[in-house]
C-alpha cells in the first residue's frame, strides 16, 4: 500500500522501525539499546516508505550485530527551514559515503530520494559523538 502512494506519515514509518527494533532487541538482548525521539508536530510529515527503516537496518547489520558488546542506536527527527531531518546514529566504527555500495540499502535510498525530490532531498554520512550519523533531509510536507 505504501509503495503505491509513494509517501507515508512519519508516524507509520516509526511504527515499523519500533517493531523492527523490538525484534532485534529480542534477538540481541542487552547487546542493543536504542532511543527514538521526534520533535513535536512532525508525526504527520511525509517520508518515503522504509526510508528510516533502511537506515536503522544498516546500523544494526553493520555496527551493532557484529560486535560482541553490541551497541547503541538513536533515531531522531526534527525540522528546520521547511525541511524534515531524520537521523540515525550508532556507536559503531563508522564509514564514509564513499563506502555505499551500488545496489544496496543506502545507495538505493539515495536514489529513491533523488527520484522523488530531486535536489530538495539529501542523504549524508558524518562522524558524530564517537559514532556515525546517517541523515536524510527532505521537504517538510504532510497530509499523506
N, C-alpha and C positions, 0 to 999 in steps of 0.2 A: 504494500500500500504506500509506504513512504517513498519508494523509488519512483512511483508513478507521479507523485506530487512534486518531487524534486527537493522539497524542504520540509522539515519537521520542527515543531516547537522545541526549544532547548530543554524544556521540562521533560518531554518524551525521550529525547536523546539521553538525558541524565538518568532517567529511569533504567534504560538499558545498561548504561555504564555502571550504575549502582548494583544492578543484578549481576553483571559480569564480575565486578569487584568482590561481591559476596561469594560467588562461586570460587574465585581464585583464593579468597581468604580461607574458605573451607579446605581447599587443596593445599595451600601453603602454610596455613596455621599462623603461628606467631611470626613467621618469616615475612609477612606482608602487613604493613599498616598503611592506611590511606585516609585522606580527608577530601571532601568536596565542599567548596564554598562558592556561592553565587551571590553577587551583589543584588540588592532588592530591585524588583521590576524587570528582570531580564528573562524570566522563565518562558515568556511568550515569544521571545526573539526566534527568528527562523535560522536554522542551520541545516547544512546538507546531512541527510541520514547517514549514520555511522561515522561521521567525521570525528567526533570526540572519542567514540569507541575505538577507532583506529589508533589514535594517539595513546590511549590507555593500554590497549593490547600491545603496542610496541614497547611501552615501558615494562610491562610485566614480562614479556617474552625475552627482551634483550637485557634489561637492567636488574630485574628482581629475581625471577625464577632461577637463572643460572648460578646465583651467588648463594653459598651455603648459609650466610647470615640473612639473606633476603634483603628487604629494603623498604623504602617509603615512596608513596605516590601521592601527589597533591593535584587536584583538579580545581581550577579557579576560573570564574567568568566575571568580567567587568565590562564597562562601556566607557568609551572616551571619544570625543569628537565625532559622534554619529556612527561609531564602529563598535561592534561586539568583539571582544578579545577573550578567547578561551585558551587557557594554557594548561599543559600537563607537565608537571615537574616530577622527576625521580632522582634519587640519590645515587644512581649508577655512575659508571666510569665516563659515560658520555660519548658523543660522536659529533661530527660536523655535518652540515647539509650536503657536503660532497660525498658522504658515505651512503646517501639514499640510493638504493639500487632500483634500476628501471624495472617496472612491472610489479613492484612490491608496495606494501602499505602506504608509507609516507609519500613516495613518489606518485602513486596513484591518487592519493588525496590531493596533492598539489595540483595535479592535472584536473581533477574534478572541480577544485576551487577556481582555477583559471577558466575552465569551460563555462562555469556558471556565472562568475562575477567579473571575469577579465582582470584588469589591473586593480580592481577595487578590493581584492582579497589577496591575502598572502599567508604563507606558511614559513615560519622562521625557527631556527635552532640556535640556542645560546647556552653557555655555561652560566649557572646562577646558583648561589648558595651551596656550593660544593656538589652540585648535580647538574642535570640537563633539563632545560625548559624548552618544550616544543609548543609554539603558539600559532593559532590561526586567528587572523583578523579579517573580518568581513563587514559589509554594510549592516547596520543595525536595522532590521525590519521585523515586523510582527504580522500576525494575522494569517498564519498558515493553517 
